[in-house]
Amino acid sequence: MNIDRAVFTLAGSMLLISLALALLVSPYWLLLTAFVGANLFQAAFTGFCPAAIVFRRLGLKEGPAFTCPRAQA
């Protein structure tokens, strides 16, 4: 598994869990859904993703979406 797949898996899991919690516990869990969506949106434009940084430090190999620009130089 590479960083890209790990980020997408984490984001998808967080979205599904927060939607289930919103239905079963409290609608305030939709704030987590909004946060994950906003983070994905900004990562698409900036390339900055905190989850990708964590996964990189855990030793996952880089995929094409979250490559470090300094490593390519």
N, C-alpha and C positions, 0 to 999 in steps of 0.2 A: 504494500500500500504506500502511496506517495502522499505528500502534503495536500495536494489538491483534493484527492478523494477523501482524506481524513477531514478536511474543512467542510466539504459538502455533506459528508455523513454526519458530522457534528451539527451543522446548521439544520439539516433536515430533521434530525432527531429532536433538537431543541424546539423546532416549530411544531412538530407533532405532539410532543409532550406538553408544551404550553397551551396548545389548542385543547387537548384533553383536560388539562387542569382548569382551563377557562370554563369548559362545559360542566365539569364535575365539582369544582371547588368554588371558584370566584372568577368573575369576568375580568378582574384586575390582572390575571395572568396573560391577557392579551397584550399587555405592555411588554412582556418578554418577547412575544411574537413580533411586535413592532420594532423592538430593539434589534433582534436578529435580522429582520428584513432591512433595516436601515444600515446595519453593519455590512451586509452583503452588497447593498447598493453602493456605499462609499468605497468598499474594497474593489469593486469593478472599475472605478474611475481612478483611484489613487494607488492601488496595489498594496496598500497597508492593511494587514489583517492580523490582529493580536493572536488569534488561534493558530495562524500559520507560523508565527514566531515561536509559540509554545511547542508545536509539533516539530519544528526544525531543531529546537533544543533537545527534544526527546529522541532525536536521531532518525527521523523519517527522511527519506530521500526527496529531493525537490521535484516537483512536476512543472509543467510549462507555465502555469498561471502565477505561481508565487516564487519565481526565481529571484534571487537577490541581484540587483543591478551591479553591485560592486564585485560580485563573484564572476560576472561575465567579462569584466574588463581585463 
